Amino acid sequence: MTIREKLEQDEREYLSPYATLSMNSKGRLRPEAQCDIRPVFQRDRDRIIHSKAFRRLKDKTQVFLTPEGDHYRTRLTHTLEVSQNARTIAKALRLNEDLVEAISLGHDLGHTPFGHAGERALDTVCPYGFMHNEQSVRTVDLYEKEGHGLNLTIEVRDGILNHQTESMPSTLEGKIVRLSDKIAYMHHDMDDAIRGGILTEADIPREIADVLGDTTGKRLDCFIHDIVTASRDKDDIIMSPAVSDAMKKLRQFMFERVYQNPEAKSEESKAETLVITLYEYYMKHFEQLPADIQSLLDVGEPQEKLVCDYIAAMTDRFAIAQYDEIFVPKSWHG
């Protein structure tokens, strides 16, 4: 018996009957030989961590564009916090931690520079639309490993694709990530907003604080405990009605006071203009895109999507540098 087979046997004996077992995976887009040490979801986790798209997350905006300070979240730190929350819940419910971690670490790989401002910009100009969850799957399928893709399992791809509010993953592990994503961004965005002087704890409506707690730490603890308690021994991942309702009210509060706050979002219109300008430029100068992206025209990929692919993969810093290189006049040295 290989180490992998022993680990798979341990899963079968220990995990919940509702867990997704590695040995029961639906497989990959392209069949490949099993590893003798790692089960399939662990391999997916490792592939994602070693990907170029994962490394780029450290220089992509979470909520606050180019904040002055070392402690504000980036897209990478958001991803790690989602993973930690999700693994805590999965471990408590005896679900598959490897699957949860792989989905968590991959869920935002396709996110644009400048956070949701960049996503809105591409969605506005691209005739095919643009959604970062779909782009994350496209990134791992089409662009990693010199165009061969990461060849992730069906379950991990499903969890990445369906982590948005309007969709639902097919596994309980995916449902954990879906909720953990929302918990993480509300927790850390509020923490960052308080650090930035946009909010104080006293601003949180009493009806929310009485249910969830009166500090960011207490609220995070409340969310995780509530999901574990409400979901234990159930074939679903849920919250209690009281906490679910308070979470919706907190999310609405955050939209009103942070996500649509003119002070916090003062630079977003500039970011959207930058992204749209780059899109329009590369549509006219497609030959300036990397050769591997240009070659996808030959297999039927639309030019509009390929330009989106190129821009979505950019970090904030690289997008600004490209804009500067193309549009900002340079000194003439003779």
FENBEL-V364498 format. One record per residue. SS is DSSP state (helix for helix, strand for strand, loop for the rest). Layout:
SS ; SS
This chain:
loop ; loop ; helix ; helix ; helix ; helix ; helix ; helix ; helix ; helix ; helix ; helix ; helix ; helix ; loop ; loop ; loop ; loop ; loop ; loop ; loop ; helix ; helix ; helix ; loop ; loop ; loop ; strand ; loop ; loop ; loop ; loop ; loop ; loop ; loop ; loop ; loop ; loop ; loop ; helix ; helix ; helix ; helix ; helix ; helix ; helix ; helix ; helix ; helix ; loop ; loop ; helix ; helix ; helix ; helix ; helix ; helix ; helix ; helix ; loop ; strand ; loop ; loop ; loop ; loop ; loop ; loop ; loop ; loop ; loop ; loop ; loop ; loop ; strand ; helix ; helix ; helix ; helix ; helix ; helix ; helix ; helix ; helix ; helix ; helix ; helix ; helix ; helix ; helix ; helix ; helix ; helix ; helix ; loop ; loop ; loop ; helix ; helix ; helix ; helix ; helix ; helix ; helix ; helix ; helix ; helix ; loop ; loop ; loop ; loop ; loop ; loop ; loop ; loop ; helix ; helix ; helix ; helix ; helix ; helix ; helix ; helix ; helix ; helix ; helix ; loop ; loop ; loop ; loop ; loop ; loop ; helix ; helix ; helix ; helix ; helix ; helix ; helix ; helix ; helix ; helix ; helix ; helix ; loop ; loop ; loop ; loop ; loop ; loop ; loop ; loop ; loop ; strand ; helix ; helix ; helix ; helix ; helix ; helix ; helix ; helix ; loop ; loop ; loop ; loop ; loop ; loop ; loop ; loop ; loop ; loop ; helix ; helix ; helix ; helix ; helix ; helix ; helix ; helix ; helix ; helix ; helix ; helix ; helix ; helix ; helix ; helix ; helix ; helix ; helix ; helix ; helix ; helix ; helix ; helix ; loop ; loop ; loop ; loop ; loop ; helix ; helix ; helix ; loop ; loop ; helix ; helix ; helix ; helix ; helix ; helix ; helix ; loop ; loop ; loop ; helix ; helix ; helix ; helix ; helix ; helix ; helix ; helix ; helix ; helix ; helix ; helix ; helix ; helix ; helix ; helix ; loop ; loop ; loop ; loop ; loop ; loop ; loop ; loop ; loop ; helix ; helix ; helix ; helix ; helix ; helix ; helix ; helix ; helix ; helix ; helix ; helix ; helix ; helix ; helix ; helix ; helix ; helix ; helix ; loop ; loop ; loop ; loop ; loop ; loop ; loop ; loop ; helix ; helix ; helix ; helix ; helix ; helix ; helix ; helix ; helix ; helix ; helix ; helix ; helix ; helix ; helix ; helix ; helix ; loop ; helix ; helix ; helix ; loop ; loop ; helix ; helix ; helix ; helix ; helix ; helix ; helix ; helix ; helix ; loop ; loop ; loop ; helix ; helix ; helix ; helix ; helix ; helix ; helix ; helix ; helix ; helix ; loop ; loop ; loop ; helix ; helix ; helix ; helix ; helix ; helix ; helix ; helix ; helix ; helix ; helix ; helix ; loop ; loop ; loop ; loop ; loop ; loop ; loop
